[in-house]
Amino acid sequence: MNLKPRRHEEPEINVVSLIDVVLLLVVFFILSSRFTDEGRLHVHLPHASAVPSEKVSGEPLVVSVTQQGGYLVNGRELINTSPETLRAALLKEAGTNRAIRITLRADARATHQSVITAMDVLGRLGFSEVNVATVKEETAGKP
């Protein structure tokens, strides 16, 4: 009597469905992850409102920002640094003409917030063309 089976079958594990599941998990994690480094650098940006757009013409109006954050409108210094004082001075100089060009001259050491405040006041009043004045950097060895 022969008790041994004639064919000897090797046990095997079918891994095709396991590969499908792992591939699906990899795709899910790739699509759901965000590749940004948050929290490394905290920057507090200044606040401003929306600026309406209009066509411009006329003589330019010069608004200067001093190193201490003070404002000058056409060379006349304002009594304080509040946005309301700047607004009143701009209304006095420009009248109802909102198409006038504005040149914003800010000291290089002025705070960013004081410059943005001036731009915000100009924008809220409806001035649409604000030019920021700069000076050309001199290269070494040239006059």
C-alpha positions as a Markdown table, in Angstrom:
| # | Residue | x | y | z |
|---|---|---|---|---|
| 1 | Met | 0.0 | 0.0 | 0.0 |
| 2 | Asn | 1.4 | 3.3 | -1.1 |
| 3 | Leu | 0.6 | 6.1 | 1.4 |
| 4 | Lys | 2.7 | 8.8 | -0.2 |
| 5 | Pro | 1.1 | 11.2 | -2.6 |
| 6 | Arg | 2.2 | 11.1 | -6.1 |
| 7 | Arg | 2.5 | 14.8 | -6.6 |
| 8 | His | 4.3 | 17.0 | -4.2 |
| 9 | Glu | 3.0 | 20.6 | -4.4 |
| 10 | Glu | 5.0 | 23.5 | -3.0 |
| 11 | Pro | 2.9 | 26.0 | -0.9 |
| 12 | Glu | 3.0 | 29.5 | -2.4 |
| 13 | Ile | 1.7 | 32.9 | -1.3 |
| 14 | Asn | 0.0 | 35.0 | -4.0 |
| 15 | Val | 1.4 | 38.5 | -3.5 |
| 16 | Val | -0.3 | 40.3 | -6.4 |
| 17 | Ser | -3.2 | 41.6 | -4.3 |
| 18 | Leu | -0.7 | 42.7 | -1.6 |
| 19 | Ile | 1.3 | 44.7 | -4.2 |
| 20 | Asp | -1.9 | 46.3 | -5.4 |
| 21 | Val | -2.8 | 47.4 | -1.8 |
| 22 | Val | 0.7 | 48.8 | -1.1 |
| 23 | Leu | 0.7 | 50.7 | -4.4 |
| 24 | Leu | -2.7 | 52.2 | -3.6 |
| 25 | Leu | -1.4 | 53.3 | -0.1 |
| 26 | Val | 1.7 | 54.9 | -1.6 |
| 27 | Val | -0.4 | 56.8 | -4.1 |
| 28 | Phe | -2.8 | 57.9 | -1.4 |
| 29 | Phe | 0.0 | 59.2 | 0.8 |
| 30 | Ile | 1.8 | 61.0 | -2.0 |
| 31 | Leu | -1.4 | 62.8 | -3.0 |
| 32 | Ser | -2.5 | 63.7 | 0.5 |
| 33 | Ser | 0.8 | 65.0 | 1.8 |
| 34 | Arg | 1.9 | 68.6 | 1.5 |
| 35 | Phe | 5.5 | 69.3 | 0.6 |
| 36 | Thr | 6.0 | 72.6 | 2.4 |
| 37 | Asp | 8.0 | 73.5 | 5.4 |
| 38 | Glu | 5.6 | 75.4 | 7.6 |
| 39 | Gly | 6.6 | 77.2 | 10.7 |
| 40 | Arg | 10.2 | 77.8 | 9.9 |
| 41 | Leu | 10.0 | 81.6 | 9.3 |
| 42 | His | 7.4 | 83.8 | 10.7 |
| 43 | Val | 6.8 | 87.1 | 8.9 |
| 44 | His | 4.3 | 89.6 | 10.0 |
| 45 | Leu | 3.1 | 91.4 | 6.9 |
| 46 | Pro | 1.7 | 94.9 | 7.0 |
| 47 | His | -2.0 | 95.5 | 6.4 |
| 48 | Ala | -3.4 | 97.3 | 3.4 |
| 49 | Ser | -6.8 | 97.5 | 1.6 |
| 50 | Ala | -7.6 | 97.1 | -2.0 |
| 51 | Val | -6.6 | 99.8 | -4.5 |
| 52 | Pro | -9.0 | 100.9 | -7.2 |
| 53 | Ser | -7.6 | 101.4 | -10.7 |
| 54 | Glu | -8.0 | 104.6 | -12.7 |
| 55 | Lys | -6.3 | 106.4 | -15.6 |
| 56 | Val | -3.7 | 109.0 | -14.5 |
| 57 | Ser | -2.6 | 112.4 | -15.7 |
| 58 | Gly | -1.4 | 115.8 | -14.4 |
| 59 | Glu | 1.5 | 117.0 | -12.3 |
| 60 | Pro | 3.0 | 114.5 | -9.8 |
| 61 | Leu | 2.4 | 114.8 | -6.1 |
| 62 | Val | 5.4 | 113.9 | -3.9 |
| 63 | Val | 4.9 | 112.0 | -0.7 |
| 64 | Ser | 8.1 | 111.4 | 1.4 |
| 65 | Val | 8.6 | 109.0 | 4.3 |
| 66 | Thr | 11.3 | 109.9 | 6.7 |
| 67 | Gln | 13.6 | 107.6 | 8.6 |
| 68 | Gln | 11.6 | 108.1 | 11.7 |
| 69 | Gly | 8.3 | 107.3 | 9.9 |
| 70 | Gly | 7.1 | 110.9 | 9.4 |
| 71 | Tyr | 5.5 | 112.1 | 6.3 |
| 72 | Leu | 6.1 | 115.1 | 4.0 |
| 73 | Val | 3.6 | 116.1 | 1.2 |
| 74 | Asn | 5.2 | 118.2 | -1.5 |
| 75 | Gly | 8.1 | 119.1 | 0.9 |
| 76 | Arg | 5.9 | 120.2 | 3.8 |
| 77 | Glu | 6.3 | 118.1 | 6.9 |
| 78 | Leu | 3.1 | 116.9 | 8.6 |
| 79 | Ile | 2.5 | 117.5 | 12.3 |
| 80 | Asn | 2.2 | 113.8 | 13.2 |
| 81 | Thr | 2.6 | 110.3 | 11.7 |
| 82 | Ser | -1.1 | 109.3 | 11.8 |
| 83 | Pro | -2.8 | 108.1 | 8.6 |
| 84 | Glu | -5.6 | 110.6 | 9.1 |
| 85 | Thr | -3.2 | 113.5 | 9.0 |
| 86 | Leu | -1.6 | 112.2 | 5.8 |
| 87 | Arg | -5.1 | 111.7 | 4.3 |
| 88 | Ala | -6.1 | 115.2 | 5.1 |
| 89 | Ala | -2.9 | 116.6 | 3.6 |
| 90 | Leu | -3.3 | 114.6 | 0.5 |
| 91 | Leu | -7.0 | 115.7 | 0.1 |
| 92 | Lys | -5.8 | 119.3 | 0.5 |
| 93 | Glu | -3.1 | 119.0 | -2.1 |
| 94 | Ala | -4.9 | 116.9 | -4.7 |
| 95 | Gly | -8.4 | 118.2 | -4.2 |
| 96 | Thr | -10.8 | 116.0 | -6.2 |
| 97 | Asn | -8.3 | 114.9 | -8.8 |
| 98 | Arg | -7.6 | 111.2 | -8.3 |
| 99 | Ala | -5.9 | 110.8 | -11.6 |
| 100 | Ile | -2.8 | 112.7 | -10.4 |
| 101 | Arg | 0.5 | 110.8 | -10.3 |
| 102 | Ile | 2.0 | 110.2 | -6.9 |
| 103 | Thr | 5.7 | 109.8 | -6.3 |
| 104 | Leu | 6.5 | 108.0 | -3.0 |
| 105 | Arg | 10.0 | 108.7 | -1.8 |
| 106 | Ala | 10.9 | 106.7 | 1.3 |
| 107 | Asp | 14.1 | 106.8 | 3.2 |
| 108 | Ala | 16.0 | 103.5 | 2.9 |
| 109 | Arg | 16.0 | 103.1 | 6.7 |
| 110 | Ala | 12.2 | 103.9 | 7.1 |
| 111 | Thr | 10.1 | 101.1 | 8.5 |
| 112 | His | 8.2 | 99.0 | 6.0 |
| 113 | Gln | 5.0 | 99.6 | 7.9 |
| 114 | Ser | 5.2 | 103.4 | 7.5 |
| 115 | Val | 5.7 | 103.0 | 3.7 |
| 116 | Ile | 2.8 | 100.5 | 3.4 |
| 117 | Thr | 0.6 | 102.9 | 5.5 |
| 118 | Ala | 1.3 | 105.7 | 3.1 |
| 119 | Met | 0.5 | 103.4 | 0.1 |
| 120 | Asp | -2.7 | 102.3 | 1.9 |
| 121 | Val | -3.8 | 105.9 | 2.5 |
| 122 | Leu | -3.1 | 106.7 | -1.2 |
| 123 | Gly | -5.0 | 103.6 | -2.3 |
| 124 | Arg | -8.0 | 104.3 | -0.1 |
| 125 | Leu | -8.3 | 107.8 | -1.5 |
| 126 | Gly | -8.4 | 106.4 | -5.0 |
| 127 | Phe | -5.0 | 107.3 | -6.4 |
| 128 | Ser | -4.1 | 104.6 | -8.9 |
| 129 | Glu | -0.6 | 105.5 | -10.1 |
| 130 | Val | 1.9 | 105.4 | -7.3 |
| 131 | Asn | 5.5 | 105.5 | -8.3 |
| 132 | Val | 8.2 | 104.5 | -5.8 |
| 133 | Ala | 11.3 | 106.7 | -6.2 |
| 134 | Thr | 14.7 | 105.0 | -6.0 |
| 135 | Val | 18.3 | 106.1 | -6.7 |
| 136 | Lys | 20.6 | 104.3 | -9.1 |
| 137 | Glu | 23.3 | 102.3 | -7.2 |
| 138 | Glu | 26.8 | 103.6 | -8.0 |
| 139 | Thr | 29.2 | 100.9 | -9.1 |
| 140 | Ala | 32.7 | 100.8 | -7.6 |
| 141 | Gly | 35.2 | 103.0 | -9.4 |
| 142 | Lys | 32.6 | 105.0 | -11.4 |
| 143 | Pro | 31.5 | 108.5 | -10.4 |
